[in-house]
Amino acid sequence: MFRNRWLQAFLCAYLPGLGALESGEHVDLLQRTLILNKDAGAGALATGSSSGSTLSPLPMTWFHITQGGSIANMLLHMPGFCPGVPSDVSVGKDDFGGSCYLKHFIEACPGICDPTHFRCPPSLAECVGSRYAEQKGHLVGMFRQPEQRILSEYYDYNQELFFPGAPLLCNYTQNPGDPGALAPVSPLEYARGVRGEVVYQLLGECSPGDHMLGNRWASSDEWRTQSNAEEAARRVREGFAFAGIMEEWNLSICLFHKIFGGSCRADDFANEHPTPNANKTAEGLYDTAPLQGFRDDLDGIVYQQALQSFRQNLLKYNVSVESCQSCFAEAGT
């Protein structure tokens, strides 16, 4: 289950529920590793690097949209963010305990990351809501074309929500009942139910430590308004230190490092969680025919703003495929 001995020691000490791992020598190894590694990376971001500027909205807050792309690996290895973590550790199935690796990373984060550099998320896909004032200027995240994101979410969750006996979102949510008792829905029904999901994540409130989808927010349509979508877009425009685009993943990773420094790594570009049984076209996009013309008009407003912010920063920092060749070469992509 665990490729890395260091991480096995950490998870044994902090996440005993993952399995019966030997404890004594692993805890000792963890403590010695943290002591040896902690000072090496601390504060490095503040001094800048050859690959980017010294600008840093510390502590960074990761805004993770469900099926919007994870930048956990990139953040984990930013200078000073998680200084006790060996360079060969990655946030994936091998090092963080199987298919629920993001959940395990979030649980482990407070013990391995520096809160002055990186604010550990209390849950996957948490809401910003009333915490926007404190998070403004510190938010970083990736955005995805709404219909593509919805279909990815549908096909992924269809394996977990509507498959009898499957774990419900790795227990991220407040369990609404037996997953086997949930009736499967069509892609169109699902899309209508999660319309404006990103808008809600930016404006709404979530239970502490809970996944956004566990709050039964979809039961109300009162918040689904254009004015709320425009306010969510404003938060992206004014509150995000970095807005990347999943469809432009490589350029987004390069742009992030150009702005904030840090090394370009192969793990930054890896797809750790490909959606199973994906119904995709030859171009690698989901066939939107099952949506029967449905468009998420609310999240579309947010996505367009993220796209605009992304393009503006490409120009501002002179980032292009050509200028990113050194980053790509450094990562071995």
C-alpha positions as CSV (number, residue, x, y, z in Angstrom):
1,M,0.0,0.0,0.0
2,F,2.8,2.4,0.9
3,R,5.8,2.9,-1.4
4,N,7.6,5.2,1.0
5,R,8.9,4.1,4.3
6,W,8.8,7.6,5.8
7,L,5.1,8.1,5.0
8,Q,4.3,4.6,6.3
9,A,5.8,5.8,9.6
10,F,3.9,9.0,9.6
11,L,0.5,7.4,8.8
12,C,1.2,4.8,11.4
13,A,1.7,7.5,14.0
14,Y,-1.2,9.9,13.0
15,L,-3.7,7.7,11.1
16,P,-3.8,4.4,12.9
17,G,-7.1,3.5,11.3
18,L,-5.4,2.8,8.0
19,G,-4.3,-0.6,9.0
20,A,-2.1,-2.6,11.3
21,L,1.3,-1.2,10.7
22,E,4.3,-1.7,12.9
23,S,4.6,1.4,15.2
24,G,7.7,1.8,17.3
25,E,10.5,1.9,14.8
26,H,8.3,3.8,12.3
27,V,7.4,6.6,14.8
28,D,11.1,6.9,15.6
29,L,12.0,7.1,11.9
30,L,9.3,9.8,11.4
31,Q,10.6,11.9,14.3
32,R,14.2,11.7,13.1
33,T,13.2,12.4,9.5
34,L,11.2,15.5,10.5
35,I,14.1,16.8,12.6
36,L,16.6,16.3,9.7
37,N,14.5,17.7,7.0
38,K,12.5,20.5,8.6
39,D,15.1,23.3,8.6
40,A,16.2,22.5,5.0
41,G,13.2,23.9,3.3
42,A,11.8,26.4,5.9
43,G,11.5,29.9,4.6
44,A,13.0,29.1,1.2
45,L,10.1,30.5,-0.7
46,A,10.6,33.9,0.9
47,T,14.1,34.2,-0.6
48,G,12.9,33.5,-4.1
49,S,14.4,31.2,-6.7
50,S,15.8,31.3,-10.2
51,S,12.5,30.0,-11.6
52,G,10.2,32.7,-10.3
53,S,9.7,35.8,-8.3
54,T,9.6,36.2,-4.5
55,L,5.9,37.1,-4.4
56,S,4.0,34.9,-2.0
57,P,0.6,35.3,-0.5
58,L,1.4,33.2,2.6
59,P,-0.2,31.2,3.9
60,M,-1.6,29.9,0.7
61,T,-5.1,28.4,0.8
62,W,-5.9,25.6,-1.7
63,F,-9.3,26.0,-3.3
64,H,-10.0,22.5,-4.6
65,I,-13.0,22.1,-6.9
66,T,-14.3,18.5,-7.2
67,Q,-12.9,17.0,-10.4
68,G,-11.2,20.3,-11.1
69,G,-7.7,19.0,-10.8
70,S,-5.5,18.6,-7.7
71,I,-2.4,20.7,-7.2
72,A,-1.6,19.0,-3.9
73,N,1.7,17.6,-5.2
74,M,2.9,21.0,-6.3
75,L,1.9,22.7,-3.0
76,L,3.5,19.8,-0.9
77,H,6.9,20.5,-2.4
78,M,6.9,24.3,-2.6
79,P,9.8,25.7,-0.6
80,G,9.0,25.8,3.1
81,F,5.4,24.5,2.7
82,C,5.9,21.0,4.1
83,P,9.6,21.0,5.0
84,G,9.7,17.6,6.7
85,V,8.5,15.7,3.6
86,P,11.1,13.9,1.6
87,S,11.4,14.9,-2.1
88,D,10.3,11.5,-3.4
89,V,6.9,11.6,-1.6
90,S,3.9,12.3,-3.8
91,V,0.2,12.8,-3.0
92,G,-1.1,9.7,-4.7
93,K,-2.2,6.1,-4.2
94,D,1.3,4.7,-3.6
95,D,2.3,7.1,-0.8
96,F,-1.0,8.1,0.8
97,G,-2.8,4.8,1.2
98,G,-4.9,3.9,-1.9
99,S,-7.8,5.5,-3.6
100,C,-8.6,7.8,-0.7
101,Y,-5.2,9.4,-0.9
102,L,-6.5,13.0,-0.9
103,K,-8.5,12.4,2.3
104,H,-5.4,10.9,3.9
105,F,-3.3,13.8,2.8
106,I,-5.7,16.3,4.3
107,E,-5.7,14.3,7.6
108,A,-1.9,14.2,7.6
109,C,-1.3,17.8,6.5
110,P,-1.3,19.5,9.9
111,G,1.5,17.3,11.1
112,I,3.7,17.7,8.1
113,C,3.1,21.2,6.7
114,D,4.0,24.7,8.0
115,P,0.8,26.7,8.7
116,T,2.7,30.0,8.1
117,H,3.2,28.8,4.5
118,F,0.3,26.6,3.7
119,R,-3.1,26.5,5.3
120,C,-4.2,22.8,5.5
121,P,-7.7,22.4,4.1
122,P,-10.1,20.9,6.7
123,S,-11.7,18.9,4.0
124,L,-11.7,18.1,0.3
125,A,-13.6,20.8,-1.7
126,E,-14.3,23.0,1.3
127,C,-16.4,26.2,1.0
128,V,-15.0,29.7,1.2
129,G,-18.2,31.4,2.4
130,S,-17.9,33.8,5.3
131,R,-14.1,33.1,5.5
132,Y,-13.5,35.0,2.3
133,A,-12.2,38.1,4.1
134,E,-9.4,36.1,5.8
135,Q,-8.6,34.1,2.7
136,K,-8.7,36.9,0.1
137,G,-5.4,37.2,-1.6
138,H,-4.3,33.8,-0.4
139,L,-6.5,31.5,-2.5
140,V,-5.0,29.3,-5.3
141,G,-6.7,26.7,-7.4
142,M,-7.6,25.2,-10.7
143,F,-10.8,25.7,-12.7
144,R,-12.4,23.5,-15.3
145,Q,-14.9,24.0,-18.1
146,P,-18.3,23.4,-16.3
147,E,-19.9,20.7,-18.4
148,Q,-16.6,18.7,-18.6
149,R,-16.2,18.9,-14.9
150,I,-19.8,17.9,-14.2
151,L,-19.5,14.8,-16.5
152,S,-16.2,13.9,-14.9
153,E,-17.8,14.2,-11.5
154,Y,-20.8,12.1,-12.6
155,Y,-18.7,9.3,-14.0
156,D,-16.4,9.3,-11.0
157,Y,-19.1,9.5,-8.3
158,N,-21.3,7.0,-10.2
159,Q,-18.7,4.4,-9.1
160,E,-18.9,5.5,-5.5
161,L,-22.4,6.9,-4.9
162,F,-24.5,4.5,-6.9
163,F,-22.5,1.2,-6.7
164,P,-23.8,-1.1,-3.9
165,G,-21.3,-1.5,-1.2
166,A,-18.9,1.2,-2.5
167,P,-17.4,3.7,0.0
168,L,-19.3,7.0,-0.1
169,L,-16.8,9.5,-1.3
170,C,-14.1,7.9,0.9
171,N,-16.3,8.9,3.9
172,Y,-15.8,12.6,3.1
173,T,-19.5,13.3,3.5
174,Q,-22.0,13.0,6.2
175,N,-23.4,9.7,5.2
176,P,-26.9,10.2,3.8
177,G,-27.7,6.5,3.9
178,D,-26.7,3.2,2.4
179,P,-25.1,3.9,-1.0
180,G,-26.7,0.8,-2.3
181,A,-30.1,2.3,-1.7
182,L,-29.4,5.3,-3.8
183,A,-31.1,5.2,-7.2
184,P,-28.8,5.9,-10.2
185,V,-29.5,9.1,-12.1
186,S,-28.9,10.1,-15.6
187,P,-26.1,12.5,-16.5
188,L,-28.7,15.2,-17.3
189,E,-30.4,14.7,-13.9
190,Y,-27.1,14.9,-12.1
191,A,-26.0,18.0,-14.0
192,R,-29.3,19.8,-13.1
193,G,-28.8,18.8,-9.5
194,V,-25.2,20.2,-9.2
195,R,-25.8,23.3,-11.3
196,G,-23.8,26.2,-9.8
197,E,-21.7,23.9,-7.6
198,V,-18.6,26.1,-7.8
199,V,-20.6,29.2,-7.2
200,Y,-21.9,27.7,-4.0
201,Q,-18.4,26.5,-3.0
202,L,-17.2,30.1,-3.3
203,L,-20.1,31.8,-1.5
204,G,-21.8,29.1,0.7
205,E,-21.1,27.6,4.0
206,C,-20.1,24.0,4.7
207,S,-19.9,22.0,7.9
208,P,-16.4,22.1,9.4
209,G,-14.3,19.2,8.1
210,D,-17.1,18.0,5.8
211,H,-17.1,17.6,2.0
212,M,-19.3,20.2,0.4
213,L,-21.5,17.5,-1.2
214,G,-22.4,16.3,2.3
215,N,-24.4,19.4,3.1
216,R,-27.4,18.7,1.0
217,W,-27.0,22.2,-0.5
218,A,-28.6,21.1,-3.7
219,S,-32.0,20.8,-2.1
220,S,-32.5,24.6,-2.4
221,D,-32.5,26.8,-5.5
222,E,-32.6,30.1,-3.7
223,W,-28.9,30.7,-4.1
224,R,-28.8,29.8,-7.8
225,T,-29.0,33.4,-9.2
226,Q,-26.9,35.3,-11.7
227,S,-26.0,37.9,-9.1
228,N,-24.5,35.2,-6.9
229,A,-22.6,33.8,-9.9
230,E,-21.2,37.3,-10.6
231,E,-20.2,37.7,-6.9
232,A,-18.4,34.4,-7.1
233,A,-16.6,35.5,-10.2
234,R,-15.6,38.7,-8.4
235,R,-14.0,36.6,-5.7
236,V,-12.0,34.8,-8.3
237,R,-10.9,38.1,-9.9
238,E,-10.0,39.8,-6.6
239,G,-9.3,37.1,-4.1
240,F,-7.2,34.5,-6.0
241,A,-3.4,34.8,-6.0
242,F,-3.5,32.2,-8.7
243,A,-6.2,30.8,-11.0
244,G,-5.1,28.0,-13.2
245,I,-7.1,26.2,-16.0
246,M,-7.3,22.4,-16.1
247,E,-7.6,22.4,-19.9
248,E,-4.2,24.3,-19.9
249,W,-2.6,22.2,-17.2
250,N,1.0,22.4,-18.3
251,L,0.9,26.1,-18.8
252,S,-0.9,26.6,-15.5
253,I,1.8,24.6,-13.6
254,C,4.5,26.6,-15.3
255,L,2.7,29.9,-14.6
256,F,2.4,29.0,-10.9
257,H,6.1,28.4,-10.6
258,K,6.9,31.5,-12.6
259,I,4.9,33.6,-10.1
260,F,5.9,31.9,-6.9
261,G,9.1,30.0,-7.5
262,G,9.8,26.4,-6.6
263,S,11.0,23.6,-8.9
264,C,9.0,22.1,-11.7
265,R,8.5,18.4,-10.8
266,A,7.1,15.4,-12.7
267,D,4.5,14.9,-10.0
268,D,3.1,18.4,-10.8
269,F,2.0,17.2,-14.2
270,A,0.8,13.7,-13.2
271,N,-2.9,12.7,-13.4
272,E,-3.2,10.9,-10.0
273,H,-7.0,10.3,-10.3
274,P,-8.2,9.5,-13.9
275,T,-11.9,9.0,-14.0
276,P,-12.9,5.4,-14.6
277,N,-15.0,4.3,-17.5
278,A,-14.7,7.8,-19.1
279,N,-16.9,8.4,-22.1
280,K,-14.5,10.6,-24.0
281,T,-14.0,11.7,-27.6
282,A,-10.9,11.3,-29.6
283,E,-9.7,14.7,-28.4
284,G,-9.8,13.5,-24.8
285,L,-13.0,15.5,-23.9
286,Y,-16.2,14.0,-22.5
287,D,-19.0,13.6,-25.0
288,T,-21.6,16.1,-23.8
289,A,-24.5,14.5,-25.7
290,P,-25.8,12.8,-22.5
291,L,-26.4,16.4,-21.2
292,Q,-28.9,17.0,-24.0
293,G,-27.8,20.6,-24.4
294,F,-27.6,21.5,-20.7
295,R,-25.3,24.3,-19.9
296,D,-24.3,25.3,-16.4
297,D,-24.9,29.1,-16.8
298,L,-23.8,29.9,-13.2
299,D,-20.5,28.1,-13.1
300,G,-19.9,29.3,-16.6
301,I,-19.7,32.8,-15.4
302,V,-17.0,31.8,-12.8
303,Y,-15.1,29.8,-15.3
304,Q,-14.9,32.7,-17.8
305,Q,-13.5,34.9,-15.1
306,A,-10.9,32.3,-14.1
307,L,-10.0,32.0,-17.8
308,Q,-9.6,35.7,-18.1
309,S,-7.4,35.9,-15.0
310,F,-5.3,33.1,-16.3
311,R,-4.8,34.7,-19.7
312,Q,-3.9,38.0,-18.1
313,N,-1.3,36.4,-16.0
314,L,0.2,34.6,-19.0
315,L,0.8,38.0,-20.6
316,K,1.9,39.6,-17.3
317,Y,4.5,37.0,-16.6
318,N,5.4,36.3,-20.2
319,V,4.5,32.6,-19.9
320,S,4.0,30.6,-23.1
321,V,4.8,27.1,-24.3
322,E,8.1,28.4,-25.6
323,S,9.1,30.1,-22.4
324,C,8.1,27.1,-20.3
325,Q,10.4,24.7,-22.0
326,S,13.0,24.9,-19.2
327,C,10.2,24.1,-16.6
328,F,9.0,21.1,-18.7
329,A,12.6,19.9,-19.1
330,E,13.2,20.2,-15.4
331,A,10.1,18.1,-14.7
332,G,11.1,15.6,-17.4
333,T,7.8,16.0,-19.2
